[in-house]
Amino acid sequence: MACSPTATSLQRVHDGHPRTLPLPATYVIDRYGVIRWAFVGTDYTTRAEPADILGALDTMS
């Protein structure tokens, strides 16, 4: 069974684990270690918006 070009690329990038994909994540954690805001994306090219992160920080102060 031949691998698709995408699967071959993922194996190379992810050290031989073709089903492993990066998930971008950003967390705002308070001083007690409680997650107060989280962004977890399913598209590795998408990141949390800085304005959203700053807004989450503003609600904590």
N, CA, C, O and CB atoms as a CASP TS submission, in Angstrom:
PFRMAT TS
TARGET T0000
AUTHOR 0000-0000-0000
METHOD Language model
MODEL 1
PARENT N/A
ATOM      1  N   MET     1       0.841  -1.171   0.000  1.00  0.00           N
ATOM      2  CA  MET     1       0.000   0.000   0.000  1.00  0.00           C
ATOM      3  C   MET     1       0.893   1.242   0.000  1.00  0.00           C
ATOM      4  O   MET     1       1.749   1.387   0.872  1.00  0.00           O
ATOM      5  CB  MET     1      -0.961  -0.007   1.218  1.00  0.00           C
ATOM      6  N   ALA     2       0.706   2.108  -0.938  1.00  0.00           N
ATOM      7  CA  ALA     2       1.524   3.315  -1.060  1.00  0.00           C
ATOM      8  C   ALA     2       0.977   4.428  -0.170  1.00  0.00           C
ATOM      9  O   ALA     2      -0.233   4.554   0.018  1.00  0.00           O
ATOM     10  CB  ALA     2       1.580   3.784  -2.526  1.00  0.00           C
ATOM     11  N   CYS     3       1.883   5.225   0.370  1.00  0.00           N
ATOM     12  CA  CYS     3       1.493   6.371   1.197  1.00  0.00           C
ATOM     13  C   CYS     3       1.224   7.567   0.300  1.00  0.00           C
ATOM     14  O   CYS     3       1.864   7.747  -0.736  1.00  0.00           O
ATOM     15  CB  CYS     3       2.592   6.709   2.246  1.00  0.00           C
ATOM     16  N   SER     4       0.281   8.365   0.713  1.00  0.00           N
ATOM     17  CA  SER     4       0.032   9.603  -0.028  1.00  0.00           C
ATOM     18  C   SER     4       1.161  10.582   0.270  1.00  0.00           C
ATOM     19  O   SER     4       1.848  10.439   1.281  1.00  0.00           O
ATOM     20  CB  SER     4      -1.358  10.222   0.347  1.00  0.00           C
ATOM     21  N   PRO     5       1.364  11.574  -0.595  1.00  0.00           N
ATOM     22  CA  PRO     5       2.405  12.580  -0.325  1.00  0.00           C
ATOM     23  C   PRO     5       2.200  13.276   1.013  1.00  0.00           C
ATOM     24  O   PRO     5       3.171  13.597   1.698  1.00  0.00           O
ATOM     25  CB  PRO     5       2.433  13.618  -1.438  1.00  0.00           C
ATOM     26  N   THR     6       0.956  13.512   1.390  1.00  0.00           N
ATOM     27  CA  THR     6       0.682  14.161   2.676  1.00  0.00           C
ATOM     28  C   THR     6       1.110  13.270   3.827  1.00  0.00           C
ATOM     29  O   THR     6       1.758  13.744   4.761  1.00  0.00           O
ATOM     30  CB  THR     6      -0.809  14.506   2.804  1.00  0.00           C
ATOM     31  N   ALA     7       0.771  12.012   3.784  1.00  0.00           N
ATOM     32  CA  ALA     7       1.147  11.083   4.853  1.00  0.00           C
ATOM     33  C   ALA     7       2.661  10.975   4.958  1.00  0.00           C
ATOM     34  O   ALA     7       3.205  10.941   6.061  1.00  0.00           O
ATOM     35  CB  ALA     7       0.532   9.693   4.608  1.00  0.00           C
ATOM     36  N   THR     8       3.338  10.922   3.835  1.00  0.00           N
ATOM     37  CA  THR     8       4.796  10.854   3.839  1.00  0.00           C
ATOM     38  C   THR     8       5.381  12.108   4.473  1.00  0.00           C
ATOM     39  O   THR     8       6.313  12.014   5.271  1.00  0.00           O
ATOM     40  CB  THR     8       5.337  10.674   2.410  1.00  0.00           C
ATOM     41  N   SER     9       4.856  13.275   4.135  1.00  0.00           N
ATOM     42  CA  SER     9       5.334  14.522   4.713  1.00  0.00           C
ATOM     43  C   SER     9       5.096  14.551   6.211  1.00  0.00           C
ATOM     44  O   SER     9       5.970  14.976   6.966  1.00  0.00           O
ATOM     45  CB  SER     9       4.655  15.713   4.051  1.00  0.00           C
ATOM     46  N   LEU    10       3.922  14.104   6.656  1.00  0.00           N
ATOM     47  CA  LEU    10       3.622  14.105   8.084  1.00  0.00           C
ATOM     48  C   LEU    10       4.533  13.149   8.842  1.00  0.00           C
ATOM     49  O   LEU    10       4.953  13.449   9.959  1.00  0.00           O
ATOM     50  CB  LEU    10       2.162  13.733   8.320  1.00  0.00           C
ATOM     51  N   GLN    11       4.839  12.010   8.250  1.00  0.00           N
ATOM     52  CA  GLN    11       5.758  11.081   8.901  1.00  0.00           C
ATOM     53  C   GLN    11       7.123  11.734   9.102  1.00  0.00           C
ATOM     54  O   GLN    11       7.732  11.596  10.163  1.00  0.00           O
ATOM     55  CB  GLN    11       5.899   9.791   8.072  1.00  0.00           C
ATOM     56  N   ARG    12       7.593  12.436   8.095  1.00  0.00           N
ATOM     57  CA  ARG    12       8.895  13.081   8.180  1.00  0.00           C
ATOM     58  C   ARG    12       8.876  14.188   9.229  1.00  0.00           C
ATOM     59  O   ARG    12       9.801  14.298  10.033  1.00  0.00           O
ATOM     60  CB  ARG    12       9.306  13.647   6.813  1.00  0.00           C
ATOM     61  N   VAL    13       7.836  14.998   9.223  1.00  0.00           N
ATOM     62  CA  VAL    13       7.765  16.133  10.139  1.00  0.00           C
ATOM     63  C   VAL    13       7.532  15.683  11.575  1.00  0.00           C
ATOM     64  O   VAL    13       8.069  16.284  12.506  1.00  0.00           O
ATOM     65  CB  VAL    13       6.661  17.086   9.710  1.00  0.00           C
ATOM     66  N   HIS    14       6.749  14.650  11.764  1.00  0.00           N
ATOM     67  CA  HIS    14       6.363  14.222  13.109  1.00  0.00           C
ATOM     68  C   HIS    14       7.097  12.970  13.558  1.00  0.00           C
ATOM     69  O   HIS    14       6.540  12.151  14.289  1.00  0.00           O
ATOM     70  CB  HIS    14       4.876  13.979  13.166  1.00  0.00           C
ATOM     71  N   ASP    15       8.327  12.816  13.131  1.00  0.00           N
ATOM     72  CA  ASP    15       9.198  11.744  13.607  1.00  0.00           C
ATOM     73  C   ASP    15       8.577  10.359  13.432  1.00  0.00           C
ATOM     74  O   ASP    15       8.652   9.518  14.327  1.00  0.00           O
ATOM     75  CB  ASP    15       9.535  11.966  15.063  1.00  0.00           C
ATOM     76  N   GLY    16       7.967  10.133  12.278  1.00  0.00           N
ATOM     77  CA  GLY    16       7.439   8.812  11.979  1.00  0.00           C
ATOM     78  C   GLY    16       6.042   8.552  12.501  1.00  0.00           C
ATOM     79  O   GLY    16       5.556   7.424  12.408  1.00  0.00           O
ATOM     80  N   HIS    17       5.382   9.559  13.045  1.00  0.00           N
ATOM     81  CA  HIS    17       4.024   9.397  13.557  1.00  0.00           C
ATOM     82  C   HIS    17       3.062  10.165  12.654  1.00  0.00           C
ATOM     83  O   HIS    17       2.758  11.325  12.930  1.00  0.00           O
ATOM     84  CB  HIS    17       3.917   9.890  15.033  1.00  0.00           C
ATOM     85  N   PRO    18       2.576   9.539  11.582  1.00  0.00           N
ATOM     86  CA  PRO    18       1.784  10.267  10.593  1.00  0.00           C
ATOM     87  C   PRO    18       0.433  10.754  11.109  1.00  0.00           C
ATOM     88  O   PRO    18      -0.175  11.626  10.488  1.00  0.00           O
ATOM     89  CB  PRO    18       1.566   9.399   9.403  1.00  0.00           C
ATOM     90  N   ARG    19      -0.051  10.219  12.222  1.00  0.00           N
ATOM     91  CA  ARG    19      -1.360  10.646  12.728  1.00  0.00           C
ATOM     92  C   ARG    19      -1.256  11.726  13.801  1.00  0.00           C
ATOM     93  O   ARG    19      -2.267  12.126  14.378  1.00  0.00           O
ATOM     94  CB  ARG    19      -2.108   9.454  13.285  1.00  0.00           C
ATOM     95  N   THR    20      -0.071  12.188  14.066  1.00  0.00           N
ATOM     96  CA  THR    20       0.128  13.229  15.062  1.00  0.00           C
ATOM     97  C   THR    20       0.143  14.588  14.384  1.00  0.00           C
ATOM     98  O   THR    20       0.959  14.843  13.497  1.00  0.00           O
ATOM     99  CB  THR    20       1.434  12.998  15.846  1.00  0.00           C
ATOM    100  N   LEU    21      -0.754  15.447  14.803  1.00  0.00           N
ATOM    101  CA  LEU    21      -0.805  16.801  14.262  1.00  0.00           C
ATOM    102  C   LEU    21      -0.684  17.798  15.406  1.00  0.00           C
ATOM    103  O   LEU    21      -1.220  17.568  16.490  1.00  0.00           O
ATOM    104  CB  LEU    21      -2.116  17.035  13.462  1.00  0.00           C
ATOM    105  N   PRO    22       0.006  18.888  15.175  1.00  0.00           N
ATOM    106  CA  PRO    22       0.093  19.905  16.220  1.00  0.00           C
ATOM    107  C   PRO    22      -1.247  20.611  16.390  1.00  0.00           C
ATOM    108  O   PRO    22      -1.936  20.889  15.410  1.00  0.00           O
ATOM    109  CB  PRO    22       1.194  20.926  15.891  1.00  0.00           C
ATOM    110  N   LEU    23      -1.606  20.894  17.615  1.00  0.00           N
ATOM    111  CA  LEU    23      -2.792  21.683  17.911  1.00  0.00           C
ATOM    112  C   LEU    23      -2.336  22.946  18.633  1.00  0.00           C
ATOM    113  O   LEU    23      -1.823  22.875  19.750  1.00  0.00           O
ATOM    114  CB  LEU    23      -3.825  20.871  18.771  1.00  0.00           C
ATOM    115  N   PRO    24      -2.524  24.100  17.999  1.00  0.00           N
ATOM    116  CA  PRO    24      -2.121  25.331  18.667  1.00  0.00           C
ATOM    117  C   PRO    24      -3.016  25.571  19.873  1.00  0.00           C
ATOM    118  O   PRO    24      -4.233  25.400  19.802  1.00  0.00           O
ATOM    119  CB  PRO    24      -2.180  26.532  17.696  1.00  0.00           C
ATOM    120  N   ALA    25      -2.404  25.966  20.972  1.00  0.00           N
ATOM    121  CA  ALA    25      -3.180  26.224  22.185  1.00  0.00           C
ATOM    122  C   ALA    25      -2.581  27.404  22.935  1.00  0.00           C
ATOM    123  O   ALA    25      -1.364  27.580  22.984  1.00  0.00           O
ATOM    124  CB  ALA    25      -3.223  24.971  23.092  1.00  0.00           C
ATOM    125  N   THR    26      -3.455  28.198  23.510  1.00  0.00           N
ATOM    126  CA  THR    26      -3.068  29.319  24.354  1.00  0.00           C
ATOM    127  C   THR    26      -3.969  29.286  25.577  1.00  0.00           C
ATOM    128  O   THR    26      -5.184  29.116  25.466  1.00  0.00           O
ATOM    129  CB  THR    26      -3.175  30.693  23.590  1.00  0.00           C
ATOM    130  N   TYR    27      -3.362  29.450  26.736  1.00  0.00           N
ATOM    131  CA  TYR    27      -4.128  29.433  27.982  1.00  0.00           C
ATOM    132  C   TYR    27      -3.823  30.680  28.793  1.00  0.00           C
ATOM    133  O   TYR    27      -2.690  31.162  28.812  1.00  0.00           O
ATOM    134  CB  TYR    27      -3.815  28.166  28.804  1.00  0.00           C
ATOM    135  N   VAL    28      -4.844  31.198  29.463  1.00  0.00           N
ATOM    136  CA  VAL    28      -4.662  32.249  30.456  1.00  0.00           C
ATOM    137  C   VAL    28      -4.959  31.570  31.792  1.00  0.00           C
ATOM    138  O   VAL    28      -6.059  31.071  32.027  1.00  0.00           O
ATOM    139  CB  VAL    28      -5.609  33.527  30.189  1.00  0.00           C
ATOM    140  N   ILE    29      -3.958  31.566  32.646  1.00  0.00           N
ATOM    141  CA  ILE    29      -4.042  30.845  33.919  1.00  0.00           C
ATOM    142  C   ILE    29      -3.880  31.852  35.051  1.00  0.00           C
ATOM    143  O   ILE    29      -2.969  32.679  35.036  1.00  0.00           O
ATOM    144  CB  ILE    29      -2.956  29.716  34.011  1.00  0.00           C
ATOM    145  N   ASP    30      -4.770  31.772  36.028  1.00  0.00           N
ATOM    146  CA  ASP    30      -4.682  32.731  37.135  1.00  0.00           C
ATOM    147  C   ASP    30      -3.605  32.312  38.139  1.00  0.00           C
ATOM    148  O   ASP    30      -2.967  31.271  37.982  1.00  0.00           O
ATOM    149  CB  ASP    30      -6.046  32.859  37.844  1.00  0.00           C
ATOM    150  N   ARG    31      -3.416  33.121  39.150  1.00  0.00           N
ATOM    151  CA  ARG    31      -2.335  32.882  40.114  1.00  0.00           C
ATOM    152  C   ARG    31      -2.539  31.622  40.938  1.00  0.00           C
ATOM    153  O   ARG    31      -1.612  31.162  41.604  1.00  0.00           O
ATOM    154  CB  ARG    31      -2.204  34.061  41.039  1.00  0.00           C
ATOM    155  N   TYR    32      -3.756  31.051  40.901  1.00  0.00           N
ATOM    156  CA  TYR    32      -4.043  29.826  41.637  1.00  0.00           C
ATOM    157  C   TYR    32      -3.929  28.582  40.755  1.00  0.00           C
ATOM    158  O   TYR    32      -4.173  27.460  41.197  1.00  0.00           O
ATOM    159  CB  TYR    32      -5.431  29.901  42.244  1.00  0.00           C
ATOM    160  N   GLY    33      -3.557  28.811  39.512  1.00  0.00           N
ATOM    161  CA  GLY    33      -3.387  27.699  38.589  1.00  0.00           C
ATOM    162  C   GLY    33      -4.666  27.275  37.880  1.00  0.00           C
ATOM    163  O   GLY    33      -4.716  26.203  37.277  1.00  0.00           O
ATOM    164  N   VAL    34      -5.697  28.105  37.948  1.00  0.00           N
ATOM    165  CA  VAL    34      -6.973  27.808  37.301  1.00  0.00           C
ATOM    166  C   VAL    34      -6.967  28.403  35.890  1.00  0.00           C
ATOM    167  O   VAL    34      -6.638  29.574  35.703  1.00  0.00           O
ATOM    168  CB  VAL    34      -8.170  28.369  38.137  1.00  0.00           C
ATOM    169  N   ILE    35      -7.328  27.595  34.918  1.00  0.00           N
ATOM    170  CA  ILE    35      -7.416  28.074  33.533  1.00  0.00           C
ATOM    171  C   ILE    35      -8.657  28.950  33.430  1.00  0.00           C
ATOM    172  O   ILE    35      -9.776  28.482  33.643  1.00  0.00           O
ATOM    173  CB  ILE    35      -7.473  26.875  32.500  1.00  0.00           C
ATOM    174  N   ARG    36      -8.455  30.214  33.106  1.00  0.00           N
ATOM    175  CA  ARG    36      -9.552  31.176  32.996  1.00  0.00           C
ATOM    176  C   ARG    36      -9.987  31.425  31.558  1.00  0.00           C
ATOM    177  O   ARG    36     -11.094  31.905  31.315  1.00  0.00           O
ATOM    178  CB  ARG    36      -9.149  32.479  33.626  1.00  0.00           C
ATOM    179  N   TRP    37      -9.132  31.104  30.619  1.00  0.00           N
ATOM    180  CA  TRP    37      -9.448  31.269  29.204  1.00  0.00           C
ATOM    181  C   TRP    37      -8.577  30.304  28.422  1.00  0.00           C
ATOM    182  O   TRP    37      -7.409  30.097  28.752  1.00  0.00           O
ATOM    183  CB  TRP    37      -9.227  32.746  28.729  1.00  0.00           C
ATOM    184  N   ALA    38      -9.156  29.715  27.383  1.00  0.00           N
ATOM    185  CA  ALA    38      -8.384  28.765  26.579  1.00  0.00           C
ATOM    186  C   ALA    38      -8.751  28.888  25.112  1.00  0.00           C
ATOM    187  O   ALA    38      -9.905  29.119  24.750  1.00  0.00           O
ATOM    188  CB  ALA    38      -8.618  27.327  27.064  1.00  0.00           C
ATOM    189  N   PHE    39      -7.759  28.732  24.302  1.00  0.00           N
ATOM    190  CA  PHE    39      -7.940  28.603  22.856  1.00  0.00           C
ATOM    191  C   PHE    39      -7.201  27.341  22.444  1.00  0.00           C
ATOM    192  O   PHE    39      -5.999  27.215  22.680  1.00  0.00           O
ATOM    193  CB  PHE    39      -7.410  29.879  22.069  1.00  0.00           C
ATOM    194  N   VAL    40      -7.915  26.411  21.832  1.00  0.00           N
ATOM    195  CA  VAL    40      -7.301  25.221  21.259  1.00  0.00           C
ATOM    196  C   VAL    40      -7.860  25.089  19.854  1.00  0.00           C
ATOM    197  O   VAL    40      -9.063  24.905  19.665  1.00  0.00           O
ATOM    198  CB  VAL    40      -7.579  23.927  22.129  1.00  0.00           C
ATOM    199  N   GLY    41      -6.983  25.183  18.879  1.00  0.00           N
ATOM    200  CA  GLY    41      -7.414  25.139  17.490  1.00  0.00           C
ATOM    201  C   GLY    41      -7.197  23.770  16.869  1.00  0.00           C
ATOM    202  O   GLY    41      -6.318  23.014  17.284  1.00  0.00           O
ATOM    203  N   THR    42      -7.998  23.469  15.889  1.00  0.00           N
ATOM    204  CA  THR    42      -7.816  22.220  15.147  1.00  0.00           C
ATOM    205  C   THR    42      -7.017  22.442  13.874  1.00  0.00           C
ATOM    206  O   THR    42      -6.605  21.483  13.220  1.00  0.00           O
ATOM    207  CB  THR    42      -9.167  21.600  14.809  1.00  0.00           C
ATOM    208  N   ASP    43      -6.797  23.695  13.522  1.00  0.00           N
ATOM    209  CA  ASP    43      -6.011  24.052  12.344  1.00  0.00           C
ATOM    210  C   ASP    43      -4.671  24.603  12.829  1.00  0.00           C
ATOM    211  O   ASP    43      -4.620  25.662  13.453  1.00  0.00           O
ATOM    212  CB  ASP    43      -6.767  25.100  11.439  1.00  0.00           C
ATOM    213  N   TYR    44      -3.603  23.891  12.545  1.00  0.00           N
ATOM    214  CA  TYR    44      -2.294  24.283  13.062  1.00  0.00           C
ATOM    215  C   TYR    44      -1.802  25.631  12.531  1.00  0.00           C
ATOM    216  O   TYR    44      -0.807  26.161  13.026  1.00  0.00           O
ATOM    217  CB  TYR    44      -1.289  23.224  12.728  1.00  0.00           C
ATOM    218  N   THR    45      -2.480  26.183  11.538  1.00  0.00           N
ATOM    219  CA  THR    45      -2.073  27.486  11.015  1.00  0.00           C
ATOM    220  C   THR    45      -2.813  28.636  11.683  1.00  0.00           C
ATOM    221  O   THR    45      -2.528  29.799  11.398  1.00  0.00           O
ATOM    222  CB  THR    45      -2.299  27.537   9.523  1.00  0.00           C
ATOM    223  N   THR    46      -3.749  28.332  12.560  1.00  0.00           N
ATOM    224  CA  THR    46      -4.544  29.342  13.241  1.00  0.00           C
ATOM    225  C   THR    46      -4.075  29.484  14.679  1.00  0.00           C
ATOM    226  O   THR    46      -3.824  28.489  15.359  1.00  0.00           O
ATOM    227  CB  THR    46      -6.038  28.987  13.192  1.00  0.00           C
ATOM    228  N   ARG    47      -3.961  30.701  15.131  1.00  0.00           N
ATOM    229  CA  ARG    47      -3.547  30.975  16.505  1.00  0.00           C
ATOM    230  C   ARG    47      -4.585  31.876  17.176  1.00  0.00           C
ATOM    231  O   ARG    47      -5.425  32.476  16.505  1.00  0.00           O
ATOM    232  CB  ARG    47      -2.137  31.636  16.540  1.00  0.00           C
ATOM    233  N   ALA    48      -4.518  31.963  18.483  1.00  0.00           N
ATOM    234  CA  ALA    48      -5.411  32.850  19.219  1.00  0.00           C
ATOM    235  C   ALA    48      -5.120  34.294  18.812  1.00  0.00           C
ATOM    236  O   ALA    48      -3.971  34.667  18.572  1.00  0.00           O
ATOM    237  CB  ALA    48      -5.247  32.660  20.760  1.00  0.00           C
ATOM    238  N   GLU    49      -6.159  35.081  18.741  1.00  0.00           N
ATOM    239  CA  GLU    49      -6.004  36.494  18.415  1.00  0.00           C
ATOM    240  C   GLU    49      -5.461  37.230  19.631  1.00  0.00           C
ATOM    241  O   GLU    49      -5.959  37.034  20.739  1.00  0.00           O
ATOM    242  CB  GLU    49      -7.350  37.111  17.954  1.00  0.00           C
ATOM    243  N   PRO    50      -4.451  38.074  19.447  1.00  0.00           N
ATOM    244  CA  PRO    50      -3.911  38.839  20.573  1.00  0.00           C
ATOM    245  C   PRO    50      -4.974  39.641  21.323  1.00  0.00           C
ATOM    246  O   PRO    50      -4.921  39.732  22.550  1.00  0.00           O
ATOM    247  CB  PRO    50      -2.838  39.773  20.082  1.00  0.00           C
ATOM    248  N   ALA    51      -5.928  40.216  20.613  1.00  0.00           N
ATOM    249  CA  ALA    51      -6.989  40.997  21.262  1.00  0.00           C
ATOM    250  C   ALA    51      -7.827  40.111  22.186  1.00  0.00           C
ATOM    251  O   ALA    51      -8.257  40.560  23.249  1.00  0.00           O
ATOM    252  CB  ALA    51      -7.893  41.665  20.203  1.00  0.00           C
ATOM    253  N   ASP    52      -8.061  38.865  21.791  1.00  0.00           N
ATOM    254  CA  ASP    52      -8.825  37.941  22.636  1.00  0.00           C
ATOM    255  C   ASP    52      -8.044  37.589  23.902  1.00  0.00           C
ATOM    256  O   ASP    52      -8.619  37.505  24.987  1.00  0.00           O
ATOM    257  CB  ASP    52      -9.173  36.658  21.853  1.00  0.00           C
ATOM    258  N   ILE    53      -6.756  37.387  23.764  1.00  0.00           N
ATOM    259  CA  ILE    53      -5.910  37.082  24.917  1.00  0.00           C
ATOM    260  C   ILE    53      -5.889  38.269  25.872  1.00  0.00           C
ATOM    261  O   ILE    53      -6.043  38.099  27.081  1.00  0.00           O
ATOM    262  CB  ILE    53      -4.473  36.724  24.466  1.00  0.00           C
ATOM    263  N   LEU    54      -5.700  39.458  25.337  1.00  0.00           N
ATOM    264  CA  LEU    54      -5.688  40.661  26.164  1.00  0.00           C
ATOM    265  C   LEU    54      -7.041  40.882  26.850  1.00  0.00           C
ATOM    266  O   LEU    54      -7.093  41.311  28.002  1.00  0.00           O
ATOM    267  CB  LEU    54      -5.323  41.882  25.313  1.00  0.00           C
ATOM    268  N   GLY    55      -8.114  40.592  26.148  1.00  0.00           N
ATOM    269  CA  GLY    55      -9.443  40.699  26.745  1.00  0.00           C
ATOM    270  C   GLY    55      -9.611  39.745  27.915  1.00  0.00           C
ATOM    271  O   GLY    55     -10.198  40.105  28.935  1.00  0.00           O
ATOM    272  N   ALA    56      -9.103  38.541  27.772  1.00  0.00           N
ATOM    273  CA  ALA    56      -9.172  37.563  28.865  1.00  0.00           C
ATOM    274  C   ALA    56      -8.347  38.035  30.049  1.00  0.00           C
ATOM    275  O   ALA    56      -8.756  37.874  31.199  1.00  0.00           O
ATOM    276  CB  ALA    56      -8.683  36.180  28.394  1.00  0.00           C
ATOM    277  N   LEU    57      -7.199  38.611  29.775  1.00  0.00           N
ATOM    278  CA  LEU    57      -6.350  39.129  30.859  1.00  0.00           C
ATOM    279  C   LEU    57      -7.032  40.307  31.558  1.00  0.00           C
ATOM    280  O   LEU    57      -6.940  40.441  32.779  1.00  0.00           O
ATOM    281  CB  LEU    57      -4.966  39.564  30.307  1.00  0.00           C
ATOM    282  N   ASP    58      -7.708  41.149  30.799  1.00  0.00           N
ATOM    283  CA  ASP    58      -8.405  42.295  31.375  1.00  0.00           C
ATOM    284  C   ASP    58      -9.498  41.864  32.347  1.00  0.00           C
ATOM    285  O   ASP    58      -9.730  42.535  33.353  1.00  0.00           O
ATOM    286  CB  ASP    58      -9.003  43.151  30.272  1.00  0.00           C
ATOM    287  N   THR    59     -10.160  40.770  32.062  1.00  0.00           N
ATOM    288  CA  THR    59     -11.247  40.315  32.945  1.00  0.00           C
ATOM    289  C   THR    59     -10.716  39.775  34.265  1.00  0.00           C
ATOM    290  O   THR    59     -11.468  39.644  35.231  1.00  0.00           O
ATOM    291  CB  THR    59     -12.081  39.240  32.250  1.00  0.00           C
ATOM    292  N   MET    60      -9.439  39.463  34.310  1.00  0.00           N
ATOM    293  CA  MET    60      -8.851  38.918  35.529  1.00  0.00           C
ATOM    294  C   MET    60      -8.363  40.014  36.480  1.00  0.00           C
ATOM    295  O   MET    60      -8.136  39.747  37.660  1.00  0.00           O
ATOM    296  CB  MET    60      -7.701  37.995  35.177  1.00  0.00           C
ATOM    297  N   SER    61      -8.202  41.219  35.989  1.00  0.00           N
ATOM    298  CA  SER    61      -7.625  42.254  36.857  1.00  0.00           C
ATOM    299  C   SER    61      -8.674  43.066  37.580  1.00  0.00           C
ATOM    300  O   SER    61      -8.337  43.971  38.343  1.00  0.00           O
ATOM    301  CB  SER    61      -6.756  43.178  36.051  1.00  0.00           C
TER
END
